[in-house]
Amino acid sequence: MNKKTIFITGATSGIGRIITELCIQKGHTVYATGRNESSLATLSRLGAKVFQADLSQIQDIEKVCGKLPEIDVAIVNAGVGIFENAVDLSDDEIEAMINVNVKAPIYLSKRLASKMMNRQSGQFIFIGSQAGKVATRKASVYAASKHAITGFANGFRMELAPYNIQVTAIYPGPIDTPFLQKADATNTYREAIERFLLKPEKVAFEVVRTIDRPVREVNLPKIMSVTSKLYAVAPTIVEKLGSGFFNKK
């Protein structure tokens, strides 16, 4: 693998942190951003160049982009989720998901792409979700935010193709990380799907593997690509099969 200059968002926890560590281990020059100071300090000791930032704030996006050198790969990973019926979410919770999951990736990618276009090379890797293809109850707003990134990545890919810039979208199913506990404090969802949970190391490995070997998309586990195709032709069946994931005990 050629050594790259890589920028990673959401690098302080979950798969973002593992991706960052893997990239450092492989000898890439890594720029990482997140909100957790102690995690950033650890990544700095490992060799990453770190920026503390809240990407839901446009001024922080501007600050980070102003500090970054020319990068080869942007891994857009930061995201938040709150698993609750739309009517039970506060406006602030809805706004947080839209700001972090939709606005921030688009604002950030717009700024980074302009530099890549000038030199006619680069790669974006968006960490999406199977929720961006198949929605479930108690995840309508989260699914909407991930549907938005699915659409953005597909259109962005076509816009950047003339400039030799690759766009890859990663669509994992539920991952065994603290994200699930934060998203669903009742733990009902995690218990219902425990046997299907992906190991975060597996997801991070698959993400890093697409660096320098870009593909259009990666579905994890691979069977999920079948599920999304089935949903396209028989949505009622898939919705019935998935309806039990959020049933209260």
MARKEDO-54632 format. One record per atom (N, C-alpha, C, O): residue in three letters; x, y, z. Coordinates in steps of 0.2 Angstrom, whole numbers, plus 2048, in hexadecimal, padded with zeros to 3 digits. Atoms other than C-alpha are relative to their C-alpha. Last residue first. Example, Ala and Ser with C-alpha at 12.3 -4.5 7.8 and 13.67 -1.06 7.14 Angstrom:
BEGIN
SER7FC7FA7FF;SER8447FB824;SER7FC805803;SER7FF80B804;ALA8047FA800;ALA83E7EA827;ALA804806800;ALA809805803;
END
This chain:
BEGIN
LYS8018067FC;LYS7387E2887;LYS7FA801805;LYS7F97FD809;LYS7FE7FF7F9;LYS7377F087B;LYS7FE7F9803;LYS7FA7F6801;ASN8068027FC;ASN7377EB868;ASN802801808;ASN8077FE80A;PHE8017FB7FB;PHE7457F485F;PHE7FA7FF805;PHE7F8803808;PHE7FA7FE7FD;PHE74C7E5855;PHE7FF805806;PHE80380680A;GLY7FF8027F9;GLY73B7DD852;GLY806803804;GLY80780280A;SER8057FC7FB;SER7367E7843;SER8017FE807;SER80080280B;GLY7FC7FB7FC;GLY7457E1838;GLY7FC803806;GLY7FF80780A;LEU7FA8037FC;LEU73D7D2831;LEU803804805;LEU80680180A;LYS8028057FB;LYS72D7DB82E;LYS8057FC803;LYS8047FB809;GLU8037FC7FB;GLU7367EA825;GLU7FD7FB806;GLU7FE7FC80C;VAL7FA7FE7FC;VAL7407DD81A;VAL7FD804806;VAL80080380C;ILE7FE8067FD;ILE72F7D5814;ILE806802805;ILE80780080A;THR8058027FA;THR7277E6811;THR8037FA804;THR8027FA80A;PRO7FF7FC7FA;PRO7367ED807;PRO7FC7FD806;PRO7FE7FD80C;ALA8058037FB;ALA7367DF7FA;ALA800803807;ALA80280080C;VAL805804804;VAL73F7E57EA;VAL7FA7FE805;VAL7F57FD802;ALA8027FC806;ALA74B7F27F2;ALA7FA7FD7FC;ALA7F68017F9;TYR8047FA7FD;TYR74B7EA803;TYR7FD8047FA;TYR7F88067FA;LEU8068037FF;LEU7527DA7FA;LEU7FB805802;LEU7F5805800;LYS803801807;LYS7607E47F3;LYS7F97FD801;LYS7F47FF7FD;SER8027FA803;SER7647EB804;SER7FC7FF7F9;SER7F88037F7;THR8067FD7FC;THR7637DA80C;THR7FE8067FD;THR7F88077FC;VAL806804802;VAL76F7D27FF;VAL7F9803803;VAL7F4804800;SER8017FE807;SER77C7E0801;SER7FA7FC7FE;SER7F67FF7FA;MET8047FA800;MET77A7DC814;MET7FF8037F9;MET7FA8067F8;ILE807802801;ILE7807CA811;ILE7FC807800;ILE7F68067FD;LYS801800807;LYS7927D280F;LYS7F87FE7FE;LYS7F68017F9;PRO7FD806804;PRO7937D6821;PRO7FD8007F9;PRO7F88037F7;LEU7FE8047FB;LEU7967E481E;LEU7FB7FE805;LEU7F7803807;ASN8058027FB;ASN7937EC80E;ASN8027FB805;ASN8057F6803;VAL7FF8067FC;VAL7A17F5805;VAL7FA7FF804;VAL7F9803808;GLU8038007F9;GLU79E8027F7;GLU8027F9803;GLU8047F4800;ARG8067FB7FF;ARG7A58097E7;ARG7FD7FF807;ARG7FC80580A;VAL806803803;VAL7B68017E9;VAL7FA805801;VAL7FB809804;PRO8077FE7FF;PRO7C78097EC;PRO7FB7FC7FC;PRO7FC7FA7F7;ARG804805803;ARG7D78007EE;ARG7F9801800;ARG7F57FD802;ASP7FC801806;ASP7E380E7F3;ASP7FD7FA7FC;ASP8007F87F7;ILE7FB7FB802;ILE7DA80E804;ILE8047FE7FA;ILE8087F87FB;THR8027FC806;THR7CC801803;THR8048067FE;THR8048097F9;ARG7FE804806;ARG7D57F580F;ARG7FE8047F9;ARG8018037F4;VAL7F97FE802;VAL7D480381C;VAL8027FC7FA;VAL8067FE7F6;VAL8007F9802;VAL7C180281C;VAL8078017FE;VAL8088047F9;GLU8037FF806;GLU7C17EF81D;GLU8008077FD;GLU8018087F7;PHE7FC804805;PHE7CD7EE82B;PHE7FD8017F9;PHE8018037F5;ALA7FA7FC801;ALA7C37FB835;ALA8047FD7FB;ALA8078017F7;VAL8027FA804;VAL7B37F1832;VAL8068047FF;VAL8078067F9;LYS801802807;LYS7BC7E1838;LYS7FE8057FC;LYS8008067F6;GLU7FA802804;GLU7C37E9847;GLU7FF7FE7F9;GLU8038007F5;PRO7FE7FA803;PRO7B27F084C;PRO8077FF7FD;PRO8088037F8;LYS7FB7FE7FC;LYS7AB7DE84E;LYS8038077FD;LYS8048077F7;LEU7FA800803;LEU79A7DE846;LEU806802804;LEU805806809;LEU7FB7FA7FF;LEU78B7DA850;LEU8077FF7FC;LEU80A7F97FD;PHE7FE7FD806;PHE77F7CD849;PHE805805800;PHE8088087FB;ARG7FC805804;ARG77E7C2858;ARG8028027F9;ARG8067FF7F6;GLU7F98027FD;GLU77A7D1863;GLU8047FB7FB;GLU80A7FC7FA;ILE7FB801806;ILE76C7D7858;ILE8077FD802;ILE80B7FD7FE;ALA803803805;ALA75E7D7865;ALA8047FE7FA;ALA8037F97F7;GLU8028077FE;GLU7697DA874;GLU7FC7FD7FA;GLU7FD7F77F9;ARG7FA804800;ARG7707E986B;ARG7FF7F9802;ARG8027F57FF;TYR7FE802807;TYR75F7F0866;TYR8067FC800;TYR8077F77FD;THR804805803;THR7597EF878;THR8027FE7F9;THR8027F87F7;ASN7FC806802;ASN7687F7880;ASN7FB7FB7FD;ASN7FE7F67FB;THR8038067FE;THR75C804888;THR8037F97FF;THR8027F4802;ALA7FF8017F9;ALA768812886;ALA7FD7FA803;ALA7FF7F7808;ASP8068037FD;ASP767810873;ASP8017FE807;ASP8047F9808;ALA8067FF804;ALA77281B869;ALA7FA7FE803;ALA7F5800802;LYS8017F9800;LYS78081D876;LYS7F98017FC;LYS7F58067FE;GLN8027FE7F9;GLN78080B87A;GLN7FE807800;GLN7F9809803;LEU8068037FF;LEU781807867;LEU7FD802807;LEU7F7803808;PHE8057FD804;PHE78F813864;PHE7F97FE802;PHE7F4801802;PRO8047FC7FB;PRO79980B872;PRO7FB8047FC;PRO7F6806800;THR7FC7FA7FD;THR79F7FE865;THR7FB804804;THR7F5803805;ASP7FF8017F9;ASP7997ED85E;ASP805805803;ASP80A804805;ILE7F98027FE;ILE7947F284D;ILE801800807;ILE7FD80480B;PRO7FE7FE7F9;PRO7837F2845;PRO8077FD803;PRO8097F8801;GLY8068017FC;GLY7837EF832;GLY802803807;GLY807806808;PRO8008067FB;PRO7917F7829;PRO7F9800803;PRO7F5804803;TYR8078017FD;TYR78F801818;TYR8007FA805;TYR7FE7F5804;ILE8008067FC;ILE7A0808812;ILE7F9800804;ILE7F7805807;ALA8048007FB;ALA79F815804;ALA8007F9804;ALA7FF7F4801;THR8028077FD;THR7AE8177F9;THR7FB801805;THR7FC80680A;VAL8048007FA;VAL7B18277EE;VAL7FD7F9802;VAL7FA7F67FE;GLN8048067FF;GLN7C08287E2;GLN7FB802807;GLN7FD80580B;ILE8018007F9;ILE7C78397DC;ILE7FB7FA801;ILE7F57FA7FE;ASN7FC8067FE;ASN7CE8387CA;ASN7FF7FF808;ASN8047FD80B;TYR7FA7FE7FD;TYR7C78497C6;TYR8057FB803;TYR8097FC807;PRO7FC7FD805;PRO7BA8447BA;PRO807802803;PRO80B8047FF;ALA7FD804805;ALA7B38387C7;ALA8058037FB;ALA80A8007F9;LEU7F97FF7FF;LEU7B08467D4;LEU8047FB7FB;LEU80A7FB7FA;GLU7FE7F9801;GLU79E84A7CF;GLU808800800;GLU80B8047FD;MET8007FE807;MET79A8387CD;MET8028067FE;MET8058087F9;ARG7FC805804;ARG7A08327DE;ARG8008027F8;ARG8058027F5;PHE7F97FE7FF;PHE7988417E6;PHE8057FC7FC;PHE8097FF7F9;GLY7FF7FB804;GLY78783B7E0;GLY807803800;GLY8098057FA;ASN801802807;ASN78982A7E7;ASN8008067FB;ASN8038057F6;ALA7FA803803;ALA7918317F7;ALA7FF7FE7F9;ALA8047FE7F5;PHE7FB7FB801;PHE78383E7FA;PHE8067FC7FD;PHE8097FE7F8;GLY8027FC806;GLY7758317F7;GLY8068057FF;GLY8088067F9;THR800805806;THR77D825804;THR7FF8047FA;THR8028037F5;ILE7F9801801;ILE780834810;ILE8017FB7FA;ILE8067FB7F6;ALA7FD7FA803;ALA76E83980F;ALA8077FF7FE;ALA8098017F9;HIS803800807;HIS768827812;HIS8038067FD;HIS8058067F7;LYS7FC804803;LYS773828822;LYS7FE7FF7F9;LYS8027FE7F4;SER7F97FD800;SER76B837829;SER8047FC7FC;SER8097FF7F8;ALA8007FA804;ALA75A830825;ALA8068037FF;ALA8088057F9;ALA800803807;ALA75E82082D;ALA8008057FB;ALA8038057F6;TYR7F9803801;TYR76382983D;TYR8007FE7F9;TYR8057FF7F5;VAL7FC7FA801;VAL75283383C;VAL8077FE7FF;VAL80B8007FA;SER8027FC806;SER748823839;SER8048067FF;SER8068077F9;ALA7FA7FE803;ALA752818846;ALA7FE8047FA;ALA8028057F5;LYS7FB7FD7FB;LYS745813852;LYS8068027FD;LYS80B804801;ARG8037FC7FB;ARG73D808845;ARG805802805;ARG80A7FF807;THR8048037FB;THR749802838;THR7FC804804;THR7FE80A804;ALA8027FD7FA;ALA750809828;ALA7FD7FB804;ALA7FA7F6802;VAL8068037FD;VAL7597FF81A;VAL7FE803807;VAL80280280C;LYS803803805;LYS76680880F;LYS7F97FD802;LYS7F47FC7FE;GLY8017FC805;GLY76D81581A;GLY7FD7FD7FA;GLY7FB8007F5;ALA8067FC7FE;ALA76A80A829;ALA7FE8057FA;ALA7F98087F9;GLN805803803;GLN7777FF821;GLN7F9803801;GLN7F48027FD;SER8048057FB;SER78280C827;SER7FB7FD7FB;SER7F87FF7F7;GLY807800800;GLY78E81981F;GLY7FD7FB805;GLY8007FA80A;ILE8028067FC;ILE7A181B822;ILE7F8801801;ILE7F6806805;PHE8057FE7FC;PHE7A6826813;PHE7FD7FA804;PHE7FC7F5801;ILE8038067FE;ILE7B782380B;ILE7FA802805;ILE7FC80580B;PHE8058007FA;PHE7BC831800;PHE7FE7FA802;PHE7FC7F67FE;GLN8058057FE;GLN7CB8307F5;GLN7FC802806;GLN7FF80480B;GLY8038007F9;GLY7D783B7EC;GLY7FB7FB801;GLY7F97F77FC;SER7FF8067FD;SER7DF8417DB;SER7FD800807;SER7FD80680A;GLN802806804;GLN7DE84E7CE;GLN8017F9803;GLN8027F5800;ARG7FA804801;ARG7E985B7D7;ARG7FE7F97FC;ARG8027F57FB;ASN7FB7FC803;ASN7DC8697D6;ASN8067FC7FE;ASN80A7FD7FA;MET8017FF807;MET7CE85D7D9;MET8068047FD;MET8078037F7;MET7FE806804;MET7D68577E9;MET7FF8017F9;MET8027FF7F5;LYS7F8801801;LYS7D68697F0;LYS8027FA7FC;LYS8077FA7F8;SER7FE7FA804;SER7C386C7EC;SER8087FF7FF;SER80B8017FA;ALA800802807;ALA7BF85B7F3;ALA8038057FC;ALA8068037F7;LEU7FA805801;LEU7C585F805;LEU8007FF7F8;LEU8057FE7F5;ARG7FA7FD7FF;ARG7B986E806;ARG8067FC7FE;ARG80B7FE7FB;LYS7FF7FB805;LYS7AA8657FF;LYS806804800;LYS8098057FB;SER7FE803807;SER7AD856809;SER8018057FB;SER8058057F6;LEU7F9802800;LEU7AD860819;LEU8027FD7FA;LEU8087FF7F7;TYR7FC7F97FF;TYR79D869816;TYR8077FE800;TYR80B8017FC;ILE8007FD806;ILE795858810;ILE804807800;ILE8088087FB;PRO7FD803806;PRO79B84E81E;PRO8008037FA;PRO8058047F6;ALA7F98007FF;ALA79685B82B;ALA8047FC7FB;ALA8097FF7F8;LYS7FD7F9802;LYS78585E824;LYS8077FF801;LYS80B8027FC;VAL8017FD807;VAL77F84C824;VAL8048067FE;VAL8088067FA;ASN800805805;ASN784841833;ASN7FF8027F9;ASN8017FF7F4;VAL7FA805800;VAL78A84E83F;VAL8007FB7FA;VAL8057FA7F7;ASN7FA7FC800;ASN77D85C83C;ASN8077FC7FF;ASN80B7FD7FB;ILE7FF7FD806;ILE76F851838;ILE8068047FF;ILE80A8037FA;MET7FF805805;MET772846847;MET8008037F9;MET8058017F5;ALA7F9802800;ALA774855852;ALA8017FA7FB;ALA8077FA7F8;GLU7FB7FC803;GLU76585D84B;GLU8077FE801;GLU80B7FE7FC;ILE800801807;ILE75A84E84F;ILE8058057FD;ILE8088037F8;GLU7FD806802;GLU76084E861;GLU8007FF7F8;GLU8047FC7F5;ASP7F97FF800;ASP75D861863;ASP8047F97FE;ASP8097F97FB;ASP7FD7FD805;ASP74C85F85D;ASP807800800;ASP80A8007FA;SER8007F97FF;SER74885286A;SER8038037FA;SER8068007F6;LEU7F97FD801;LEU745840864;LEU7FF808802;LEU7FA80B7FF;ASP7FD8007F9;ASP73583886A;ASP807803800;ASP809804806;VAL8047FB7FC;VAL72B83C85A;VAL803800807;VAL80180580B;ALA7FF7F9802;ALA73983584F;ALA7FC804805;ALA7FF80A807;ASN8057FE805;ASN739824859;ASN8018087FE;ASN80280B803;GLU8077FF7FC;GLU749821862;GLU7FB8027FA;GLU7FD8047F5;PHE805804803;PHE75B81B85D;PHE7F9801805;PHE7F97FF80A;ILE8048007FB;ILE76782A85F;ILE7FA7FB7FE;ILE7F67FE7FA;GLY807803801;GLY775829854;GLY7FC800806;GLY7FF7FF80B;VAL8048017FA;VAL785833851;VAL7FA7FD7FF;VAL7F77FE7F9;GLY808801800;GLY792833844;GLY7FD7FF806;GLY8017FD80B;ALA8037FD7FA;ALA7A5837840;ALA7F87FF7FF;ALA7F58017F9;ASN8028057FC;ASN7AC82B832;ASN7FB803806;ASN7F77FF808;VAL8057FC7FD;VAL7B1835823;VAL7FC7FC804;VAL7F77F8802;ILE8058057FD;ILE7C182D81E;ILE7FB804804;ILE7FD80680A;ALA8047FE7FA;ALA7CA83A813;ALA7FB7FA802;ALA7F77F87FE;VAL8068047FE;VAL7D8833808;VAL7FD804806;VAL80080580B;ASP802805805;ASP7E683C7FF;ASP7FA7FC801;ASP7F67FB7FC;ILE8018077FE;ILE7E884B809;ILE7FE7FC7FA;ILE7FB7FE7F5;GLU803803805;GLU7EF85D805;GLU8007F8803;GLU8057F5805;PRO7FD7FF806;PRO7F3865816;PRO7FC7FC7FA;PRO7F77FA7FB;LEU7FE806804;LEU7E6867823;LEU8048017FA;LEU8038067F7;LYS7F98037FD;LYS7E687682F;LYS8027FA7FC;LYS8087F87FC;GLY7FA7FB801;GLY7D9880825;GLY8077FE802;GLY80C800800;CYS7FE800807;CYS7CE871823;CYS8058057FF;CYS80A8047FA;VAL7FC806801;VAL7CE86F836;VAL8028007F8;VAL8087FE7F7;LYS7FA8007FD;LYS7C9881839;LYS8047FA7FE;LYS80A7FA7FD;GLU7FB7FB803;GLU7BC88282C;GLU8077FF803;GLU80C800800;ILE7FE803807;ILE7B4872833;ILE8058047FC;ILE8098027F9;ASP7FB8057FE;ASP7B5879845;ASP8027FD7F9;ASP8087FB7F8;GLN7FA7FD7FE;GLN7AC88983F;GLN8067FB801;GLN80B7FC800;ILE7FD7FF806;ILE79E87E837;ILE807804801;ILE80C8037FD;GLN7FF7F9800;GLN79A876848;GLN8048027F9;GLN80A8007F8;SER8077FD801;SER793865847;SER8008077FF;SER7FB80A7FE;LEU8027FF807;LEU7A5860843;LEU7F98027FF;LEU7F78037FA;ASP807802800;ASP7AA863856;ASP7FE8017F9;ASP7FC8077F7;ALA8057FC804;ALA7BD864855;ALA7F97FC801;ALA7F97F6802;GLN8068017FC;GLN7CD85E85E;GLN7FB8057FC;GLN7FC80B7FB;PHE8047FA7FF;PHE7DA85D851;PHE7FA7FE804;PHE7F67FA802;VAL8078007FE;VAL7E784F850;VAL7FE807801;VAL80180C802;LYS8017F97FF;LYS7F784A847;LYS7F9802801;LYS7F58007FD;ALA8047FC804;ALA7F9838849;ALA800807802;ALA802809807;GLY7FE7FD806;GLY80882F850;GLY7FC8047FB;GLY7FE8077F6;LEU7FF806804;LEU80382385E;LEU8038037F9;LEU8067FF7F5;ARG7FA8047FE;ARG80683186A;ARG8027FA7FC;ARG8077F87FB;SER7FA7FC801;SER7FA83C861;SER8067FC802;SER80B7FD7FE;LEU7FF801807;LEU7ED82E861;LEU8068047FE;LEU80A8027F9;THR7FE807801;THR7EE82D874;THR8027FF7F8;THR8077FD7F7;ALA7F98007FD;ALA7EC840875;ALA8037F97FF;ALA8097F97FD;LEU7FC7FC805;LEU7DD840869;LEU8077FF803;LEU80C7FF7FF;SER7FF805805;SER7D5832875;SER8058047FA;SER8098007F7;SER7FC8057FE;SER7D883E884;SER8027FB7FA;SER8077F87FA;GLU7F97FE7FF;GLU7D184D87B;GLU8057FA802;GLU80A7FA7FF;ASN7FD8027FA;ASN7C1845875;ASN807801801;ASN80B7FF7FD;ARG8017FC7FB;ARG7B984F867;ARG8037FF807;ARG80480380B;GLY8058027FB;GLY7C0848858;GLY7FF805805;GLY80280A805;THR8047FB7FC;THR7CC84B84A;THR7FB7FC804;THR7F87F7802;ALA8068027FD;ALA7DA841842;ALA7FD805804;ALA80080A807;TYR8037FA7FC;TYR7E8845836;TYR7F97FD802;TYR7F57FB7FF;VAL8078007FE;VAL7F2835831;VAL7FE807804;VAL802809808;THR8007FA7FC;THR802833827;THR7F9802802;THR7F48037FD;HIS8037FA803;HIS801821822;HIS801806804;HIS80280680A;GLY7FB7FB802;GLY80E815829;GLY7FD8067FC;GLY80180A7F9;LYS7FE802806;LYS80380582A;LYS8048067FD;LYS8068057F7;GLN7FC806801;GLN80280683C;GLN8037FF7F9;GLN8087FC7F9;ILE7F97FE7FE;ILE7FC81883B;ILE8047FA800;ILE80A7FB7FE;CYS7FC7FC805;CYS7EE813830;CYS807802802;CYS80B8027FE;LEU7FE804806;LEU7E980583B;LEU8048047FB;LEU8098017F9;GLU7FA8047FE;GLU7E881084A;GLU8037FC7FB;GLU8097FB7FA;THR7FA7FB7FF;THR7DD81D841;THR8067FC802;THR80C7FD7FF;ILE7FE7FE807;ILE7D180F83B;ILE807804801;ILE80B8037FD;ILE7FD806803;ILE7D080884D;ILE8038027F9;ILE8098007F7;ARG7FA8007FC;ARG7CC81A854;ARG8047FA7FD;ARG80A7FA7FC;GLY7FB7FB802;GLY7BF81C846;GLY807800804;GLY80C801800;ILE7FC802806;ILE7B780B849;ILE8058067FE;ILE80A8047FB;GLY803805804;GLY7B281085B;GLY8047FE7FA;GLY80B7FE7FB;SER8048057FD;SER7B9820863;SER7FE7FB7FA;SER7FE7FC7F4;THR7FF8017F9;THR7C582E860;THR7FC7FB803;THR7FD7F9809;ALA7FA8047FF;ALA7C782F84D;ALA8017FE808;ALA8057FA809;GLY8028057FB;GLY7B6836849;GLY8057FB802;GLY8037F5803;THR8057FC7FB;THR7BD83E83A;THR7FD7FA804;THR7FD7F4803;ILE8068057FD;ILE7CC836831;ILE7FC804805;ILE7FF807809;PHE8047FD7FB;PHE7D883F825;PHE7FB7FC802;PHE7F77FA7FE;ILE8078027FF;ILE7E583581C;ILE7FD804805;ILE80080680A;THR8027FC7FB;THR7F6839814;THR7F8800801;THR7F58017FC;LYS8047FA801;LYS7FB82A80B;LYS7FF805805;LYS80180380B;LYS8017FC7FA;LYS80981D80A;LYS7FC8067FE;LYS7FD8097F9;ASN7FD7FA800;ASN8068117FB;ASN7FF804807;ASN7F9804809;MET8047FA800;MET800800800;MET804806800;MET809807804;
END
